[in-house]
Amino acid sequence: MPGAIILLLALVPVVVASALSDLRHLKIRNLQVLAAVGVFVVLAPVFLDLQELPARLLAAGVGFAICFVLFAMRVIGGGDAKMLPAVLLFVPPVELVLFLRLFAVALAVVSVGALVVQRSPAFRRIGWSSITEQRHVPVGVAIAASVLLLALIMLARG
């Protein structure tokens, strides 16, 4: 299994935990973002072709700048604005466009799903913030789905 896939798979528990936190509380905790960055710092020297590092850092930096603007415009939350650039560190440069497409589709699906669930009285009994807070989307779920889908695609390719 190539190192890029191992590195991406190491991120899965962190993004799943952040997705659950986002579903329940509409928050991605700083500790979860730090965990993602920590996993990268520890595992990248072992599993990553270090020639990819500048491209990954550039992608994360551009992602942070875009997310900062979206956060300032109140389009996304602070946790989302920090987690997405952290996740971009794990995406191989050759897979960046695919990841962004997966994220766009996942975000659309999560947005429509949130709209439907938030309007359904049956779901309100659950009490999660992503259900009770109207017009809020748990972006962390879309981030996690994108990571999982990219990992599966990369695994399928071999």
N, C-alpha and C positions, 0 to 999 in steps of 0.2 A: 504494500500500500504506500503510495507516494506520500512524502512528508506534508505536502499542502493539504491533502485530505485528512491526515492525522491531526494537523493543526486546526482545521475547521471543525472536525468532530470533537476536539477538546473544548470548543466554544459552546457546543450544544447544551450542556447542563446549565450554563450561565444564562443563555438566552431564553431557555425554557423557564427558568426561575424568574427572569425579568418579565416574561410574558404573563406568567401567573400573577405576579405582583401588579402588573398593569391592569389585568382583568379585575382583580379584587379591589385595588385601591386607586387606580389610575396614576400610579407612581412607579417609576423605575428608580430604585435607590442608588445613591452614589457608590455604595459598597459593591453593587452588582456591576457597575461600570468599571470600577477599580479591579474587580475580579477578572473581568474580560481583558483588561489591559495587562494585568498581572500574568494571566495565562499566556498571553502573547509574549511578554518579556521573558518568561521562563522557557517557553517551548520554541520560540522562533529560532534561537541560535542552534537548536538541535535539529529541527525538522524543516527549516526554511533555507532555500537557496538565497544567501545574503545579497546576491545581485538584484533580487526582487525588492529588497527593503526600501530603497528610495521611491520606487513606484507606489508601494503600499503606503508609505508615509505621506506621499503627495496626495493619494486618493483620500486618506483619512483627513488630511489638512483641508483639502477642498470641501470634503463632506462636512467638516466642522464649520467652515465658513458659511456654507449654504444653510446648515441647520441652525447656526447662530442667528442668521437673518430671519429664518422661519420662526424661531423662538421669539425674537424681538417683535415680530408681527403677530404673535399669539396664534400661530397656525399649528405649532406642535409644542409639546411640553418640554421642560428642561431635561428630564431623564431621557426622552427620545432624542433630543438634540445632542446628548453626550454619548448614548449607547450606539447610535448608528455610525458615527465616526470610529468608535472603538471596534465595531464589527468589521468595518472596512479594512482594518489592519489584517484581518484573517482571509480576505478575499484575494485569490491570486489575480494579478493584473490581467491575465488573459481571460479571466472569468468575470471581470468587472461589469461589462455591459449586460451579460446574462443575469448577474446578481441584481442589477438595477431594474431590469425588466421583471424579474421574479418579485422584487419588492413592490414595484408599481402594481402588479396584478394582485399581490397579497394585500396591499393597502386598500385597493378597490373592493376586494371581497370582504375584508374586515370592516370597512366603512359601511358597506351595504348591510352586512350582518348586524353591525351595531345599531344601525337605523331601525332595522326590523325588530330586533330584540328589545330595544329601548321603547318601542311603541306597543309592545305586547305586555298586557297586565300579568300574564301568567309567569313571566320571567322576573318580575319585580320582587317577588317573594325571596329570591335568592339573596338580594341585598348587596350585590357587588356594585362598586362605584361605576364600573363601565356600563352597567345596566340602568342604574338610577340617575346618573348624571346625563341629562339630555345633551345632544350635540357634542359629545366627547367620544373620541375614537381611541381604543387602546393600541397605539402604534407599535408597542412592544410585541404584540401578537404577530403583526405583519413582519417585523424584523426577524422574530424567531422562525416564522414559517419560511421566510426567504433563505435563512441559513440552513434550515433542514432540507429544503428543496434543492439548494445548490449542492449540499453534501451528498444527497441521494443521486443527483445527476452525475457528479464527479465519480462517485462509487460505481455507478452503472457503466461509465466510460472505461473504468479500470485504471 
